[in-house]
Amino acid sequence: MTGNQLLAAAVEVDITPPVGTLFAGYHARKGTSLGVHDPLLTQLLLLQSGDDHIVLITMDLLGVGLGFARRVRAGIEEAIGVPGCATMIACSHTHSGPAGFLPPLADVRPPEDSQLQSIAARKLIGAALWARECLQPAFLGVGRGEVEDIGRNRNDPVNGLLDTEVTVVRVDDARRQPLAVVMNYGCHPTVLGYQNFLLSADYPGAARAALRRIYPHTIFMYTNGASGDVSTRFTRREQTFGEVDRMGRILAGEVLKAMQPILTQDVVPLKAHVVPVELKFRSFPAAEEARHKVEEHQAALDELRAAGASHGDLRRAITRLEGATGQVALARQLGGGTHTSSEVQVLKIGDLALVGLPGEPFTQTVLEIKERSASEHTAVISYANDDQGYFPDPVSVEEETYEALISPYGADVADMLRDVALQFLSRG
């Protein structure tokens, strides 16, 4: 074995919270969890090449705050020596997981739960220790597939932009058997609606479960991508656990297909970069103007209902009204501020670049990063290390979509994040 031989280990632990915790994801859902449909899990992949390391963590959570990510990074660095800049925490954004991992925001996020965060942090640091003891010679390769039937642009399902690519990273053990598989595909995990009161990982969890039935000894990891303007709104047939399984099998089938032709190699250089960013707040409307905007959207919704509009048109109108209502709360809480701080992370694993963005990028942003990246393979990972909300593009701002109305940022935030990512992608 040479000094640059890739070493790898992957472990999985349960992070299902106690029944009775608050949910994250839907403002319309009132009440706590009443049971567990499927466990919420976290996976940790540890890679080592010479003196360089990368830790990728995936979690069945809506998102985590940067404070939590830094706490975990510091714990892992102390436990196994991996620098904080080389650890990425990526959340699936399931809307059927617990609240408490994100700082409160206006009237749309409940307070943080310090106990849940402490337990999860200890589990992640323990997983890193466990993985270090399991390191073994490994081989890694990257493949691609196309998923057509899970996500649609939720503001324009016919002509709206969509990233159908699923990037698949396969890590094999010394026997050339899959040790871990990372999938990257962009779509809100919202098959289940606000009426659901059972904890669930939604379709990403169902995809992992389907794949584990074929590869029971492999750790499967899901990362989200171009999710800001993409959801299951126009593809789900119903909001049931049966539908969760159906969509999970669609993703699993494409991942299974993409896994097979991947060529792997055992010498894979590793690099990591983190750059701080300032996310500038936009100018919020005056209170009276904001309330008037709510009245306008309410009137538009009433008109559509009276005219017997389609479910899709009604759903878009409802979300615009929700966005306008949320904008009133944002203006009240953030109107005196100028910006919030976060970070962009780039992990390079051979000819693969993982770009971690701290919230919900739109399809246009993700496609531009992929197209202009200097790496042969690029995957954009949303909800990475932080969740600062939607990063709207100019079109959504002009059209006053829900995502643009509920976002505290202006139309230039997406370009700023794209340019920061591309700056680091151009480095060796």
Stockholm file with secondary structure:
# STOCKHOLM 1.0

chainA/1-428         MTGNQLLAAAVEVDITPPVGTLFAGYHARKGTSLGVHDPLLTQLLLLQSGDDHIVLITMDLLGVGLGFARRVRAGIEEAIGVPGCATMIACSHTHSGPAGFLPPLADVRPPEDSQLQSIAARKLIGAALWARECLQPAFLGVGRGEVEDIGRNRNDPVNGLLDTEVTVVRVDDARRQPLAVVMNYGCHPTVLGYQNFLLSADYPGAARAALRRIYPHTIFMYTNGASGDVSTRFTRREQTFGEVDRMGRILAGEVLKAMQPILTQDVVPLKAHVVPVELKFRSFPAAEEARHKVEEHQAALDELRAAGASHGDLRRAITRLEGATGQVALARQLGGGTHTSSEVQVLKIGDLALVGLPGEPFTQTVLEIKERSASEHTAVISYANDDQGYFPDPVSVEEETYEALISPYGADVADMLRDVALQFLSRG
#=GR chainA/1-428 SS CCTTBCEEEEEEEECCCCTTCBBCSCTTCCSBCCEESSCCEEEEEEEEETTEEEEEEEESSSCCCHHHHHHHHHHHHHHHCCCGGGEEEEECCCTTSBSCSSCCCTTTSCCCCHHHHHHHHHHHHHHHHHHHHTCEECEEEEEEEECCSSCEESSCTTTSCCCCEEEEEEEECTTSCEEEEEEEECCCCCSSCTTCCEECCHHHHHHHHHHHHHSTTCEEEEEECSCTTEESTTTCSCSSHHHHHHHHHHHHHHHHHHHTTCCCBSBCCEEEEEEEEEEEBCCCCCHHHHHHHHHHHHHHHHHHHHTTCCHHHHHHHHHHHHHHHHHHHHHHHHTTCCEEEEEEEEEEETTEEEEECSSEECHHHHHHHHHHCSSSEEEEESSBSCCCCEECCHHHHHHTCHHHHHCSBCTTHHHHHHHHHHHHHTCC
#=GC SS_cons         CCTTBCEEEEEEEECCCCTTCBBCSCTTCCSBCCEESSCCEEEEEEEEETTEEEEEEEESSSCCCHHHHHHHHHHHHHHHCCCGGGEEEEECCCTTSBSCSSCCCTTTSCCCCHHHHHHHHHHHHHHHHHHHHTCEECEEEEEEEECCSSCEESSCTTTSCCCCEEEEEEEECTTSCEEEEEEEECCCCCSSCTTCCEECCHHHHHHHHHHHHHSTTCEEEEEECSCTTEESTTTCSCSSHHHHHHHHHHHHHHHHHHHTTCCCBSBCCEEEEEEEEEEEBCCCCCHHHHHHHHHHHHHHHHHHHHTTCCHHHHHHHHHHHHHHHHHHHHHHHHTTCCEEEEEEEEEEETTEEEEECSSEECHHHHHHHHHHCSSSEEEEESSBSCCCCEECCHHHHHHTCHHHHHCSBCTTHHHHHHHHHHHHHTCC
//
